[in-house]
């Protein structure tokens, strides 16, 4: 499983943010992940995915499709402070 490049777990109701984190940390070469209809996955799971999966290029989820996940998660955040 460590050399897995494509993984489809679409519609798996038991995949949690922790499960997604485990997948990300074990599948270092993962390039494509389909998590459509995995409704338990939240921001925490997606952040873990971005931190662990440096080769990930495509994520399909129930509400969005992210191309080049690094660009999505590593965008600079600007805070505007009003005086």
C-alpha positions in Angstrom: 0.0 0.0 0.0 2.9 2.5 0.5 3.4 2.8 -3.2 -0.3 3.3 -4.1 -0.7 6.2 -6.5 -4.4 6.2 -7.1 -7.1 5.4 -4.5 -10.8 5.5 -4.8 -12.8 5.3 -1.6 -15.9 6.9 -2.9 -19.0 6.4 -0.8 -17.3 4.9 2.1 -19.3 6.1 5.1 -16.7 5.1 7.7 -13.8 7.1 6.5 -13.1 9.7 9.1 -10.6 12.6 9.3 -8.3 10.3 11.3 -8.7 7.6 8.6 -7.9 10.0 5.9 -4.8 11.1 7.9 -3.7 7.5 8.2 -4.1 7.0 4.4 -2.1 10.1 3.7 0.7 9.2 6.0 1.0 5.6 4.7 0.6 6.3 1.0 3.5 8.7 0.4 3.2 8.4 -3.4 -0.5 9.0 -3.6 -1.3 11.2 -6.7 -5.1 10.9 -7.0 -7.7 10.4 -4.3 -11.4 10.1 -4.8 -13.4 10.8 -1.6 -16.7 11.6 -3.1 -19.6 10.9 -0.7 -17.3 10.4 2.3 -19.4 12.7 4.4 -17.4 12.4 7.7 -14.3 14.0 6.2 -13.9 17.6 7.3 -11.3 20.4 7.2 -9.1 18.6 9.7 -8.8 15.5 7.4 -8.1 17.7 4.4 -5.3 19.6 6.2 -3.7 16.3 7.3 -4.0 15.1 3.7 -2.2 18.2 2.4 0.5 18.0 5.0 1.3 14.3 4.4 0.7 13.9 0.6 3.4 15.9 -1.2 2.7 14.0 -4.5 -1.1 14.5 -4.5 -2.3 16.3 -7.6 -6.0 15.6 -7.7 -8.7 15.2 -5.0 -12.3 14.5 -5.9 -14.7 15.1 -3.0 -18.5 15.3 -2.7 -18.6 19.0 -3.2 -15.4 20.0 -4.9 -12.6 18.7 -7.1 -9.2 20.1 -6.3 -6.5 20.1 -8.9 -3.0 20.5 -7.5 -3.8 20.3 -3.8 -0.6 22.0 -2.8 -1.7 25.2 -4.6 -5.1 25.0 -2.8 -3.7 24.5 0.7 -0.5 26.6 0.4 -2.1 29.8 -0.8 -0.8 32.7 1.3 -3.3 34.0 3.7 -3.6 37.7 4.1 -5.1 39.3 7.2 -6.5 42.8 6.8 -6.5 44.8 10.0 -8.7 47.8 10.0 -7.6 50.8 12.1 
